[in-house]
Amino acid sequence: MTGETPGLATILIGDDPASAVYVAAKRRACGEAGIRSFHHELAASAGRDEVHGLIDRLNRDPRVSGILCQLPLPPHLDPAETTNRIAPDKDVDGLTVASAGRLAVGLDGLRPCTPSGVMHLLEDAGVELRGALAVVLGRSNLFGKPMAQMLLAADATVVACHRRTPDLPGLCRQADVLVAAVGRPALVQADWVKPGAAVIDVGINRTPSSPGLVGDVDFEAVAPVAGAITPVPGGVGPMTIACLLRNTLQAARTTSG
Ligand code: NAP
């Protein structure tokens, strides 16, 4: 214990409505957890120098334990360059090259929030990962790649899939653990799932009709086949926020020495 209150700086650039909702939820969670919130909103036209200047100031600010720059960014800003401006010790999204490298070689560090949340869910459900076959649908830097690495580190045998993967249904049917993060509504059907498998639905897809938000898994069809399954909304999403708060606390402990 250091006696210092952890602080999370959030940066929202532009007027993407979904990003505004996500950042508001993260700030609300900070308030509930006793973490100070420092929020910065920049116009969609904000230039590279303005954004980098803000991140540099936050990197130096001792009240700020963690910095989160909400993605996606307006098209004129490079997301990799912007993210990598964040000091690795304050990278609570775990998305800088430094954090990705630490995960890849098995060093301690700040881990990406959504795959960390999935690992907690699997552990909480008592899913045995050692020796399990885990199939991850999606290979993004944000989710798929770190997810695959965390499962591998937990001694699962991992298959990372993407658009060019042949016979997705056949591969998925062999999985003890199936994690879907592709952004395709109800892509995963009941006949893609091995009976008793743990199915984690990371997808968030907005539909014009009710229920509004759906995942990548056809929940109604898959639930009777799966041994465990997460719903959308209410499954992985809240875990992402919980892991962000946890990372902020971890960063506060690190930065305060
Ligand atoms: P992304 O960057 O668009 O990556 C999507 C991945 O899915 C890519 O690797 C793509 O393959 C693959 N893919 C797309 N369509 C496919 C298909 N028909 N068959 C096989 N693979 C396919 O997306 P992301 O950022 O990883 O996010 C994925 C989903 O998770 C989105 O719905 C997003 O909203 C959601 N998400 C949720 C949370 C949360 O907190 N719950 C957090 C992050 C993301 P290629 O590489 O070949 O293009």
Residues whose N, C-alpha, C, O or C-beta is under 5 A from the ligand:
A	BS01	NAP	T114 G138 R139 S140 L142 F143 G144 C161 H162 R163 R164 A181 V182 G183 V202 G203 I204 N205 V236 G237 T240
